[in-house]
Amino acid sequence: MAMLSYQEFLLGTRLVFGPGCVERMEEEIRKQGYENILLITDQGIVHSGVFEHVMGVLDAAKIRYSVFDEVQSNPDVAHIDKAYLAIREQQTDLIIAVGGGSVMDAAKAFALLLTNHGSIRNYEGRGVFQKEAIPLFAVPTTVGTGSEVTRACVISDHERHLKMIVGGPSLAPKIAFLDACLLTKLPSYLVAATGIDALTHAIEGYVCKKANPITDALNRHALAMIHSAIRPAVADSRNLEAINNMLIASTIAGIGAGNASLGVVHAISHAIGGYYDVPHGLVNGILLPHAIEWNWIANPARYADVFELLGGGCRHAWSLEEKAKEAAAVVRSLLEDLQMPQRLTELGLKASNIDMIAKQAIEDGYVPNNPRRLTEADVRKLIAAAW
């Protein structure tokens, strides 16, 4: 945990939550006086029927809007720049993002470019852009991204084989509508993959060097909620209580990690994403137990907490060190229950890229906040262990 020092806790997003809450969107649009609305989504959400439901809310209220529904998975610089050229002539004063992490990332990039212009690559880093982004409403349709409450987007740069972060306060959505009714058709594998992403946010946010008492409270509660809800939510996303709790837990973990930091799992995952178009949550899940095995000696008390919060139980006869060591086993047990892959080779990754991935990962901005110090050789060993 961070030592006593100056810190800030930021949440620029108002949360509207509960089954059916997306019906409140009309009221919020009229209250703010938005007139030129751009809906952003992808074809998966269109075919699921979720997007039709959101459009129906606006249609019933006779609110006019335009649509961009071609967001690609893990959007890259070329995709964002090309799409921006297609939408830039519209006089947009509100963007509504309906989807998972890729849609949220793309919508934030568009919100930035519509006021600052040019290529998204020009704005890599935090606080680089000068003009405030177009206001954004977020309607998450997965249980893992947390992007509905964060102030950044992640865009792939295939030319440089990396995922770049573009951040600034105005990229935080003004309102996030957390409506579990929109997630009841989510396939089990997506509940599992995105739910494990939320789990990774909560664990890395809790053990990282920038953790603080406020983020601790959030991440601990997120871990407890995920432990109780993820298995029934994966078993049947029509279990409204379970899928609602996963959605809320994902948002809580997003707030917690967004105000603390992350660690080596996300650093390696970002590097892998620069070379392979693979699901972020699956990569995180594969790496997470190996990162715990590496990191626990840096803060046994924290990892002992993770062990207990994920159902390891209060083993009074066990020392902190014994509980901390077993945290990785508890995570592996969960991955097995959810039938998640546990080797990077299962995702089609090639061992010949390990050195390049390690070199990219050690430069990631999350590495300094990892609880245990890392060298490039250490990262290479972690990747190889997960291969």
CORQUINOR-V230347 format. One record per residue. RES is the residue in one small letter. SS is DSSP state (A for helix, B for strand, O for the rest). PSI is psi in degrees with one decimal (* if undefined). Layout:
RES SS PSI
RES SS PSI
This chain:
m O 146.4
a O 142.9
m O 169.2
l O 116.7
s O 173.9
y O 129.7
q O 163.1
e O 151.2
f O 122.3
l O 135.7
l O 98.7
g O 6.1
t O 129.7
r B 134.0
l B 126.9
v B 117.5
f B 160.7
g O 145.6
p O 128.5
g O 1.3
c A -18.4
v A -19.5
e A -17.5
r A -4.7
m A -40.1
e A -46.1
e A -42.5
e A -37.5
i A -44.9
r A -36.9
k A -39.4
q A -9.7
g O 25.0
y O 138.7
e O -25.7
n O 94.2
i B 136.5
l B 118.3
l B 131.8
i B 130.7
t O -170.7
d O 172.7
q A -30.1
g A -43.0
i A -36.5
v A -49.0
h A -22.1
s A -18.9
g O -10.9
v A -43.5
f A -37.7
e A -37.3
h A -44.4
v A -43.3
m A -36.0
g A -35.8
v A -44.2
l A -39.3
d A -42.6
a A -29.2
a O 3.1
k O 40.9
i O 124.7
r O 148.2
y B 162.7
s B 166.0
v B 135.5
f B 112.4
d O 30.9
e O 27.8
v O 132.1
q O 159.7
s O 137.7
n O 65.9
p O 139.3
d B 174.8
v A -46.7
a A -42.2
h A -46.1
i A -46.2
d A -40.4
k A -43.5
a A -38.0
y A -41.3
l A -30.6
a A -24.3
i A -6.4
r O -22.2
e O -13.1
q O 142.7
q O 67.1
t O 131.8
d O -2.0
l B 133.2
i B 135.5
i B 117.3
a B 123.3
v B 104.8
g B -163.7
g O -155.0
g A -39.6
s A -43.0
v A -42.7
m A -44.6
d A -46.2
a A -43.5
a A -40.4
k A -40.7
a A -42.7
f A -41.6
a A -38.4
l A -47.8
l A -29.1
l A -18.1
t A -25.6
n A -24.5
h O 172.3
g O -153.3
s O 144.7
i A -27.0
r A -26.6
n A -14.3
y A 21.4
e O 136.8
g B -175.4
r B 128.5
g O 23.1
v O -38.3
f O 150.4
q O -41.9
k O 142.2
e O 143.4
a O 159.6
i O 139.1
p O 146.6
l B 134.1
f B 142.1
a B 134.8
v B 90.3
p B 141.1
t O 14.3
t O 178.3
v O 39.7
g O -25.5
t O -43.5
g O -3.0
s A -16.4
e A -9.8
v A 11.8
t O 165.0
r O 29.2
a B 162.4
c B 156.1
v B 121.6
i B 131.5
s B 138.3
d B 96.2
h O -24.7
e O -37.0
r O 2.6
h O 54.7
l B 164.3
k B 121.8
m B 147.1
i B 130.1
v B 121.0
g B 157.4
g O 152.2
p A -37.3
s A -4.4
l A -12.8
a O 127.1
p O 143.1
k O -40.4
i B 139.5
a B 127.6
f B 109.6
l B 87.6
d O 102.9
a A -21.8
c A -24.6
l A -9.2
l A 3.5
t O -8.1
k O 9.1
l O 127.8
p O 150.9
s A -41.0
y A -30.8
l A -36.4
v A -44.2
a A -50.0
a A -44.3
t A -31.8
g A -37.7
i A -31.0
d A -45.2
a A -41.3
l A -42.8
t A -41.2
h A -46.8
a A -43.2
i A -50.3
e A -36.1
g A -31.3
y A -34.4
v A -7.5
c O 165.1
k O -20.1
k O 7.1
a O 148.1
n O 171.3
p A -33.4
i A -46.3
t A -30.8
d A -46.7
a A -43.6
l A -49.3
n A -36.4
r A -44.8
h A -38.7
a A -43.3
l A -43.0
a A -41.2
m A -43.2
i A -43.7
h A -42.6
s A -23.0
a A -23.7
i A -41.1
r A -51.1
p A -31.4
a A -38.8
v A -38.1
a A -36.7
d O 106.5
s O -8.7
r O -6.9
n O 94.2
l A -37.9
e A -44.5
a A -45.8
i A -32.4
n A -43.4
n A -35.9
m A -40.8
l A -45.8
i A -42.9
a A -39.4
s A -43.2
t A -42.7
i A -45.0
a A -35.0
g A -40.6
i A -44.0
g A -50.6
a A -35.0
g A -24.1
n A -0.7
a O -103.1
s O -168.1
l O -162.0
g O -147.8
v A -29.2
v A -49.6
h A -31.6
a A -46.9
i A -40.4
s A -41.5
h A -42.7
a A -42.8
i A -39.7
g A -20.7
g A -18.9
y A -29.7
y O 141.4
d O 80.4
v O 153.0
p O 126.9
h A -43.3
g A -36.6
l A -42.7
v A -44.9
n A -43.4
g A -39.7
i A -41.0
l A -28.2
l A -48.9
p A -35.6
h A -38.2
a A -39.5
i A -43.8
e A -32.4
w A -42.1
n A -22.8
w A -31.4
i A -17.0
a A -24.4
n O 73.9
p A -36.0
a A -41.4
r A -44.4
y A -27.3
a A -38.2
d A -44.7
v A -44.6
f A -48.3
e A -41.1
l A -25.7
l A 18.4
g A 9.3
g A -21.6
g O 162.8
c O 86.8
r O 88.3
h O -27.7
a O -10.7
w O 144.3
s O 166.9
l A -42.0
e A -39.6
e A -42.2
k A -43.9
a A -42.7
k A -35.4
e A -6.6
a A -39.5
a A -39.5
a A -36.9
v A -41.3
v A -42.7
r A -39.3
s A -41.4
l A -45.7
l A -39.7
e A -43.5
d A -35.8
l O -0.2
q O 44.8
m O 149.2
p O 148.6
q O 9.2
r O 139.3
l A -28.1
t A -26.8
e A -18.0
l A 3.3
g O 15.3
l O 149.5
k O 135.7
a A -22.5
s A -15.3
n A 0.4
i A -46.0
d A -43.4
m A -39.9
i A -42.5
a A -40.6
k A -39.7
q A -44.0
a A -39.5
i O -19.7
e O -5.2
d O 145.6
g O -15.3
y O -18.0
v A -43.5
p A -20.7
n A -2.7
n O 142.5
p O -29.9
r O 138.8
r O 144.8
l O 143.0
t O 169.6
e A -37.4
a A -38.3
d A -44.8
v A -41.0
r A -40.8
k A -40.6
l A -45.0
i A -45.5
a A -36.8
a A -31.1
a A -6.6
w O *
